[in-house]
Each structure stands twice: as structure tokens, then as C-alpha cells.
Amino acid sequence: MNVLIYLIPIALLLGLLGLVAFIWSIKSGQYDDLDGAAHRILIEEDDDESDTDQ
């Protein structure tokens, strides 16, 4: 039972640390464009090929 005196504050501190890290990642723009990279890989860029043909 004495172990809970140490484990509960440690668990709360780690949970708070994870919440702070998550809020920081949202504010820094980590989740702004989730589909952009997936769509960019499908777009063919013809600009490079047209320069070599001429």
C-alpha cells in the first residue's frame, strides 16, 4: 500500500507530460496537413521531363 504513495504521483506526472507534449505538437502544426504527402506522391511533375525533350 505504501507503493501507491509513489506510483500515483509518478503516473500523474507522466500523464501531464504526455498531455503537454501533445498540446505542443498541435500548436507547432504537426497535424495540419495529413493528406498532403499522400496526394503529392501521386501527382506527376511533367516540368522536368518537358525540359529534357526540347
Summary of the structure (lengths in Angstrom):
residues: 54
radius of gyration: 23.8
end to end distance: 79.8
largest distance: 79.8
contacts: 80
relative contact order: 0.07
helix: 69%
strand: 0%
